Amino acid sequence: MDILKNTNRRKYKAKKFSFQAIAKKCGALGATVATGRIIFGAVGDESRLEYTVIGDAVNLAAKLEKHTKSEGVRALCPAETFETAARQGYRPRLDVAPARSSRIEGVAHPVEIVILAP
């Protein structure tokens, strides 16, 4: 029960900050999201238990997060992820840049990306 209370407190505190406020506090902030099949769960033993997520989507998201720096943007995602979100009703509050092909370090093929926040 304490874990739930703690989580709810963190969620409440997170709601107090705007994206701009967080970016000011943290400096340059790069965010991304990717979709795909993943495996998640707790690993370890009683003395050290950690939660982890693995899969191609997780690896791509990590590489895209690094790519935000070379693009000089705050948020981006693969075009496929953006299209999936749009089909499910997502409507961005800001104009997004049209999808374009980009070479991502550590990815064998070019990735179509959408800039969500310049």
Stockholm file with secondary structure:
# STOCKHOLM 1.0

chainA/1-118         MDILKNTNRRKYKAKKFSFQAIAKKCGALGATVATGRIIFGAVGDESRLEYTVIGDAVNLAAKLEKHTKSEGVRALCPAETFETAARQGYRPRLDVAPARSSRIEGVAHPVEIVILAP
#=GR chainA/1-118 SS CHHHHHHHHHHHHHHTSCHHHHHHHHSSCCEECCCSCCEEEEEEETTEEEEEEESHHHHHHHHHHHHHHHHTCSEEEEHHHHHHHHHTTCCCSSCCCCCEEECCTTCSSCEEEEEEEC
#=GC SS_cons         CHHHHHHHHHHHHHHTSCHHHHHHHHSSCCEECCCSCCEEEEEEETTEEEEEEESHHHHHHHHHHHHHHHHTCSEEEEHHHHHHHHHTTCCCSSCCCCCEEECCTTCSSCEEEEEEEC
//
